[in-house]
Amino acid sequence: MGTRPVREAKAPMSATTDSASVIINGETRRIAAGCTLAEMIEGLGLDPAKVAVEHNRAIVPRSTLGTVRVADGDQFEIVHFVGGG
């Protein structure tokens, strides 16, 4: 089994430009250390109001996305909802 490429998320970088390595939907990415889940999701080009997030195997209530901080080694599964018909 090979390793997945590291990709940069567009989540805002902190003033110290520290980054964290996280896994999002099975893919390793580097993001701003200490950013909130909402900031990370917005940096991925998604609307935090239209996603469901699993953080280290626990569902995160949407109301807490702006307060939960991302740490190095965290794992996420993010599903976004789209309309259509």
N, CA, C and O atoms as a GROMACS GRO file, in nm:
protein
  340
    1MET      N    1   0.084  -0.117   0.000
    1MET     CA    2   0.000   0.000   0.000
    1MET      C    3   0.089   0.123   0.000
    1MET      O    4   0.175   0.135   0.088
    2GLY      N    5   0.072   0.216  -0.095
    2GLY     CA    6   0.155   0.335  -0.106
    2GLY      C    7   0.108   0.447  -0.016
    2GLY      O    8  -0.001   0.443   0.041
    3THR      N    9   0.192   0.546  -0.005
    3THR     CA   10   0.153   0.663   0.073
    3THR      C   11   0.081   0.761  -0.016
    3THR      O   12   0.102   0.765  -0.137
    4ARG      N   13  -0.005   0.840   0.045
    4ARG     CA   14  -0.078   0.940  -0.031
    4ARG      C   15   0.002   1.070  -0.033
    4ARG      O   16   0.073   1.100   0.062
    5PRO      N   17  -0.010   1.147  -0.140
    5PRO     CA   18   0.065   1.272  -0.148
    5PRO      C   19   0.014   1.373  -0.046
    5PRO      O   20  -0.104   1.374  -0.011
    6VAL      N   21   0.104   1.456   0.000
    6VAL     CA   22   0.067   1.563   0.092
    6VAL      C   23   0.021   1.681   0.009
    6VAL      O   24   0.090   1.723  -0.084
    7ARG      N   25  -0.095   1.734   0.041
    7ARG     CA   26  -0.148   1.850  -0.029
    7ARG      C   27  -0.169   1.962   0.069
    7ARG      O   28  -0.201   1.940   0.186
    8GLU      N   29  -0.152   2.082   0.021
    8GLU     CA   30  -0.173   2.200   0.104
    8GLU      C   31  -0.321   2.237   0.098
    8GLU      O   32  -0.376   2.254  -0.010
    9ALA      N   33  -0.384   2.251   0.213
    9ALA     CA   34  -0.519   2.306   0.219
    9ALA      C   35  -0.506   2.456   0.220
    9ALA      O   36  -0.401   2.508   0.258
   10LYS      N   37  -0.607   2.526   0.179
   10LYS     CA   38  -0.603   2.670   0.175
   10LYS      C   39  -0.646   2.733   0.307
   10LYS      O   40  -0.670   2.853   0.313
   11ALA      N   41  -0.655   2.653   0.412
   11ALA     CA   42  -0.692   2.708   0.542
   11ALA      C   43  -0.591   2.814   0.581
   11ALA      O   44  -0.473   2.800   0.551
   12PRO      N   45  -0.636   2.920   0.646
   12PRO     CA   46  -0.546   3.030   0.678
   12PRO      C   47  -0.428   2.986   0.762
   12PRO      O   48  -0.442   2.903   0.852
   13MET      N   49  -0.312   3.041   0.732
   13MET     CA   50  -0.193   3.010   0.810
   13MET      C   51  -0.188   3.104   0.929
   13MET      O   52  -0.228   3.220   0.920
   14SER      N   53  -0.138   3.054   1.039
   14SER     CA   54  -0.126   3.136   1.159
   14SER      C   55  -0.013   3.236   1.142
   14SER      O   56   0.066   3.227   1.048
   15ALA      N   57  -0.006   3.332   1.235
   15ALA     CA   58   0.096   3.435   1.228
   15ALA      C   59   0.237   3.374   1.231
   15ALA      O   60   0.330   3.430   1.174
   16THR      N   61   0.252   3.260   1.298
   16THR     CA   62   0.382   3.196   1.307
   16THR      C   63   0.404   3.098   1.193
   16THR      O   64   0.509   3.035   1.184
   17THR      N   65   0.307   3.083   1.107
   17THR     CA   66   0.308   2.992   0.992
   17THR      C   67   0.339   2.847   1.030
   17THR      O   68   0.391   2.771   0.949
   18ASP      N   69   0.306   2.809   1.153
   18ASP     CA   70   0.317   2.670   1.191
   18ASP      C   71   0.209   2.592   1.117
   18ASP      O   72   0.100   2.642   1.092
   19SER      N   73   0.242   2.468   1.082
   19SER     CA   74   0.142   2.386   1.014
   19SER      C   75   0.128   2.253   1.085
   19SER      O   76   0.215   2.210   1.161
   20ALA      N   77   0.015   2.190   1.058
   20ALA     CA   78  -0.014   2.060   1.116
   20ALA      C   79  -0.042   1.963   1.001
   20ALA      O   80  -0.095   2.003   0.897
   21SER      N   81  -0.006   1.839   1.020
   21SER     CA   82  -0.036   1.735   0.923
   21SER      C   83  -0.162   1.663   0.969
   21SER      O   84  -0.167   1.610   1.080
   22VAL      N   85  -0.264   1.662   0.884
   22VAL     CA   86  -0.390   1.596   0.917
   22VAL      C   87  -0.429   1.506   0.801
   22VAL      O   88  -0.374   1.516   0.692
   23ILE      N   89  -0.525   1.420   0.826
   23ILE     CA   90  -0.578   1.333   0.721
   23ILE      C   91  -0.723   1.372   0.700
   23ILE      O   92  -0.804   1.367   0.793
   24ILE      N   93  -0.756   1.411   0.577
   24ILE     CA   94  -0.892   1.450   0.542
   24ILE      C   95  -0.940   1.356   0.434
   24ILE      O   96  -0.885   1.351   0.324
   25ASN      N   97  -1.044   1.280   0.466
   25ASN     CA   98  -1.101   1.183   0.372
   25ASN      C   99  -0.993   1.091   0.314
   25ASN      O  100  -0.992   1.063   0.194
   26GLY      N  101  -0.903   1.046   0.402
   26GLY     CA  102  -0.799   0.951   0.362
   26GLY      C  103  -0.677   1.012   0.297
   26GLY      O  104  -0.586   0.939   0.257
   27GLU      N  105  -0.672   1.145   0.284
   27GLU     CA  106  -0.562   1.212   0.216
   27GLU      C  107  -0.486   1.302   0.315
   27GLU      O  108  -0.547   1.382   0.385
   28THR      N  109  -0.354   1.288   0.321
   28THR     CA  110  -0.272   1.371   0.409
   28THR      C  111  -0.263   1.512   0.354
   28THR      O  112  -0.236   1.532   0.236
   29ARG      N  113  -0.284   1.609   0.443
   29ARG     CA  114  -0.276   1.750   0.405
   29ARG      C  115  -0.206   1.829   0.514
   29ARG      O  116  -0.204   1.786   0.630
   30ARG      N  117  -0.149   1.944   0.478
   30ARG     CA  118  -0.089   2.036   0.574
   30ARG      C  119  -0.181   2.156   0.585
   30ARG      O  120  -0.223   2.213   0.485
   31ILE      N  121  -0.212   2.192   0.709
   31ILE     CA  122  -0.299   2.307   0.733
   31ILE      C  123  -0.240   2.392   0.845
   31ILE      O  124  -0.143   2.351   0.909
   32ALA      N  125  -0.297   2.508   0.866
   32ALA     CA  126  -0.250   2.596   0.973
   32ALA      C  127  -0.272   2.530   1.108
   32ALA      O  128  -0.383   2.488   1.140
   33ALA      N  129  -0.167   2.523   1.186
   33ALA     CA  130  -0.177   2.464   1.320
   33ALA      C  131  -0.270   2.550   1.405
   33ALA      O  132  -0.258   2.672   1.405
   34GLY      N  133  -0.360   2.487   1.476
   34GLY     CA  134  -0.447   2.557   1.568
   34GLY      C  135  -0.568   2.623   1.506
   34GLY      O  136  -0.645   2.688   1.577
   35CYS      N  137  -0.588   2.608   1.374
   35CYS     CA  138  -0.708   2.667   1.315
   35CYS      C  139  -0.830   2.590   1.363
   35CYS      O  140  -0.819   2.477   1.412
   36THR      N  141  -0.946   2.651   1.349
   36THR     CA  142  -1.069   2.583   1.389
   36THR      C  143  -1.116   2.493   1.274
   36THR      O  144  -1.070   2.507   1.161
   37LEU      N  145  -1.207   2.403   1.305
   37LEU     CA  146  -1.263   2.319   1.199
   37LEU      C  147  -1.333   2.404   1.095
   37LEU      O  148  -1.323   2.375   0.975
   38ALA      N  149  -1.404   2.509   1.137
   38ALA     CA  150  -1.472   2.597   1.041
   38ALA      C  151  -1.372   2.661   0.946
   38ALA      O  152  -1.396   2.668   0.826
   39GLU      N  153  -1.258   2.709   0.999
   39GLU     CA  154  -1.155   2.770   0.915
   39GLU      C  155  -1.097   2.668   0.817
   39GLU      O  156  -1.075   2.699   0.700
   40MET      N  157  -1.073   2.546   0.865
   40MET     CA  158  -1.019   2.442   0.779
   40MET      C  159  -1.118   2.410   0.667
   40MET      O  160  -1.078   2.398   0.551
   41ILE      N  161  -1.244   2.396   0.701
   41ILE     CA  162  -1.348   2.363   0.603
   41ILE      C  163  -1.360   2.473   0.499
   41ILE      O  164  -1.370   2.444   0.380
   42GLU      N  165  -1.360   2.599   0.543
   42GLU     CA  166  -1.366   2.711   0.449
   42GLU      C  167  -1.243   2.713   0.359
   42GLU      O  168  -1.252   2.744   0.240
   43GLY      N  169  -1.126   2.679   0.416
   43GLY     CA  170  -1.003   2.672   0.337
   43GLY      C  171  -1.007   2.563   0.231
   43GLY      O  172  -0.934   2.570   0.132
   44LEU      N  173  -1.092   2.464   0.251
   44LEU     CA  174  -1.110   2.358   0.152
   44LEU      C  175  -1.212   2.397   0.046
   44LEU      O  176  -1.239   2.321  -0.046
   45GLY      N  177  -1.268   2.519   0.061
   45GLY     CA  178  -1.367   2.566  -0.036
   45GLY      C  179  -1.507   2.516  -0.009
   45GLY      O  180  -1.592   2.518  -0.098
   46LEU      N  181  -1.533   2.472   0.113
   46LEU     CA  182  -1.665   2.421   0.150
   46LEU      C  183  -1.734   2.516   0.246
   46LEU      O  184  -1.669   2.594   0.316
   47ASP      N  185  -1.866   2.510   0.249
   47ASP     CA  186  -1.946   2.591   0.340
   47ASP      C  187  -1.967   2.510   0.469
   47ASP      O  188  -2.027   2.402   0.463
   48PRO      N  189  -1.919   2.559   0.584
   48PRO     CA  190  -1.936   2.484   0.709
   48PRO      C  191  -2.082   2.452   0.743
   48PRO      O  192  -2.109   2.357   0.816
   49ALA      N  193  -2.175   2.531   0.690
   49ALA     CA  194  -2.318   2.506   0.716
   49ALA      C  195  -2.371   2.388   0.635
   49ALA      O  196  -2.482   2.340   0.659
   50LYS      N  197  -2.293   2.340   0.538
   50LYS     CA  198  -2.340   2.234   0.449
   50LYS      C  199  -2.253   2.110   0.453
   50LYS      O  200  -2.242   2.038   0.354
   51VAL      N  201  -2.190   2.083   0.568
   51VAL     CA  202  -2.106   1.964   0.581
   51VAL      C  203  -2.140   1.887   0.707
   51VAL      O  204  -2.196   1.940   0.803
   52ALA      N  205  -2.103   1.760   0.704
   52ALA     CA  206  -2.103   1.676   0.824
   52ALA      C  207  -1.958   1.636   0.845
   52ALA      O  208  -1.889   1.598   0.750
   53VAL      N  209  -1.911   1.645   0.970
   53VAL     CA  210  -1.769   1.621   0.998
   53VAL      C  211  -1.754   1.515   1.106
   53VAL      O  212  -1.819   1.520   1.211
   54GLU      N  213  -1.666   1.419   1.077
   54GLU     CA  214  -1.623   1.321   1.177
   54GLU      C  215  -1.479   1.355   1.210
   54GLU      O  216  -1.395   1.363   1.120
   55HIS      N  217  -1.450   1.376   1.337
   55HIS     CA  218  -1.317   1.416   1.384
   55HIS      C  219  -1.266   1.306   1.477
   55HIS      O  220  -1.321   1.284   1.584
   56ASN      N  221  -1.162   1.238   1.435
   56ASN     CA  222  -1.106   1.126   1.512
   56ASN      C  223  -1.215   1.027   1.554
   56ASN      O  224  -1.222   0.984   1.669
   57ARG      N  225  -1.299   0.994   1.457
   57ARG     CA  226  -1.406   0.894   1.470
   57ARG      C  227  -1.525   0.936   1.554
   57ARG      O  228  -1.605   0.852   1.595
   58ALA      N  229  -1.538   1.066   1.581
   58ALA     CA  230  -1.655   1.117   1.654
   58ALA      C  231  -1.721   1.226   1.570
   58ALA      O  232  -1.653   1.312   1.514
   59ILE      N  233  -1.855   1.221   1.562
   59ILE     CA  234  -1.929   1.322   1.487
   59ILE      C  235  -1.918   1.456   1.561
   59ILE      O  236  -1.934   1.461   1.683
   60VAL      N  237  -1.891   1.562   1.487
   60VAL     CA  238  -1.878   1.695   1.545
   60VAL      C  239  -2.008   1.772   1.520
   60VAL      O  240  -2.048   1.788   1.405
   61PRO      N  241  -2.074   1.819   1.625
   61PRO     CA  242  -2.194   1.901   1.604
   61PRO      C  243  -2.158   2.026   1.524
   61PRO      O  244  -2.059   2.092   1.553
   62ARG      N  245  -2.240   2.059   1.426
   62ARG     CA  246  -2.212   2.175   1.340
   62ARG      C  247  -2.197   2.302   1.424
   62ARG      O  248  -2.120   2.391   1.388
   63SER      N  249  -2.269   2.312   1.533
   63SER     CA  250  -2.264   2.432   1.617
   63SER      C  251  -2.127   2.452   1.683
   63SER      O  252  -2.100   2.561   1.734
   64THR      N  253  -2.041   2.350   1.683
   64THR     CA  254  -1.910   2.362   1.747
   64THR      C  255  -1.793   2.373   1.648
   64THR      O  256  -1.678   2.376   1.690
   65LEU      N  257  -1.821   2.378   1.519
   65LEU     CA  258  -1.715   2.382   1.419
   65LEU      C  259  -1.624   2.503   1.436
   65LEU      O  260  -1.506   2.497   1.402
   66GLY      N  261  -1.677   2.613   1.487
   66GLY     CA  262  -1.599   2.734   1.506
   66GLY      C  263  -1.517   2.736   1.633
   66GLY      O  264  -1.438   2.827   1.654
   67THR      N  265  -1.534   2.635   1.718
   67THR     CA  266  -1.461   2.633   1.845
   67THR      C  267  -1.364   2.516   1.858
   67THR      O  268  -1.269   2.523   1.936
   68VAL      N  269  -1.385   2.410   1.781
   68VAL     CA  270  -1.296   2.294   1.788
   68VAL      C  271  -1.169   2.324   1.710
   68VAL      O  272  -1.175   2.362   1.593
   69ARG      N  273  -1.053   2.308   1.776
   69ARG     CA  274  -0.923   2.336   1.715
   69ARG      C  275  -0.865   2.210   1.653
   69ARG      O  276  -0.884   2.099   1.704
   70VAL      N  277  -0.795   2.227   1.543
   70VAL     CA  278  -0.731   2.118   1.471
   70VAL      C  279  -0.590   2.099   1.527
   70VAL      O  280  -0.519   2.196   1.553
   71ALA      N  281  -0.550   1.973   1.545
   71ALA     CA  282  -0.416   1.942   1.596
   71ALA      C  283  -0.345   1.846   1.501
   71ALA      O  284  -0.409   1.774   1.424
   72ASP      N  285  -0.213   1.848   1.507
   72ASP     CA  286  -0.132   1.759   1.426
   72ASP      C  287  -0.175   1.614   1.448
   72ASP      O  288  -0.191   1.571   1.562
   73GLY      N  289  -0.192   1.540   1.340
   73GLY     CA  290  -0.228   1.399   1.349
   73GLY      C  291  -0.378   1.372   1.350
   73GLY      O  292  -0.419   1.256   1.348
   74ASP      N  293  -0.461   1.477   1.354
   74ASP     CA  294  -0.606   1.456   1.354
   74ASP      C  295  -0.650   1.392   1.223
   74ASP      O  296  -0.587   1.408   1.118
   75GLN      N  297  -0.761   1.318   1.232
   75GLN     CA  298  -0.819   1.254   1.115
   75GLN      C  299  -0.963   1.301   1.099
   75GLN      O  300  -1.038   1.310   1.196
   76PHE      N  301  -1.000   1.332   0.975
   76PHE     CA  302  -1.133   1.384   0.946
   76PHE      C  303  -1.196   1.311   0.829
   76PHE      O  304  -1.129   1.272   0.734
   77GLU      N  305  -1.326   1.294   0.838
   77GLU     CA  306  -1.408   1.254   0.725
   77GLU      C  307  -1.508   1.367   0.709
   77GLU      O  308  -1.580   1.400   0.802
   78ILE      N  309  -1.512   1.426   0.590
   78ILE     CA  310  -1.600   1.539   0.566
   78ILE      C  311  -1.690   1.504   0.449
   78ILE      O  312  -1.643   1.465   0.342
   79VAL      N  313  -1.820   1.520   0.471
   79VAL     CA  314  -1.919   1.497   0.366
   79VAL      C  315  -1.990   1.629   0.345
   79VAL      O  316  -2.035   1.691   0.442
   80HIS      N  317  -2.000   1.674   0.220
   80HIS     CA  318  -2.073   1.798   0.195
   80HIS      C  319  -2.199   1.768   0.117
   80HIS      O  320  -2.205   1.676   0.036
   81PHE      N  321  -2.300   1.848   0.146
   81PHE     CA  322  -2.430   1.828   0.087
   81PHE      C  323  -2.445   1.919  -0.034
   81PHE      O  324  -2.408   2.036  -0.030
   82VAL      N  325  -2.501   1.864  -0.140
   82VAL     CA  326  -2.527   1.942  -0.261
   82VAL      C  327  -2.673   1.927  -0.299
   82VAL      O  328  -2.732   1.820  -0.280
   83GLY      N  329  -2.729   2.031  -0.352
   83GLY     CA  330  -2.869   2.026  -0.397
   83GLY      C  331  -2.876   1.982  -0.542
   83GLY      O  332  -2.776   1.977  -0.613
   84GLY      N  333  -2.991   1.950  -0.581
   84GLY     CA  334  -3.010   1.909  -0.720
   84GLY      C  335  -3.146   1.844  -0.738
   84GLY      O  336  -3.221   1.827  -0.642
   85GLY      N  337  -3.173   1.811  -0.855
   85GLY     CA  338  -3.304   1.750  -0.870
   85GLY      C  339  -3.324   1.694  -1.002
   85GLY      O  340  -3.431   1.640  -1.030
   0.00000   0.00000   0.00000
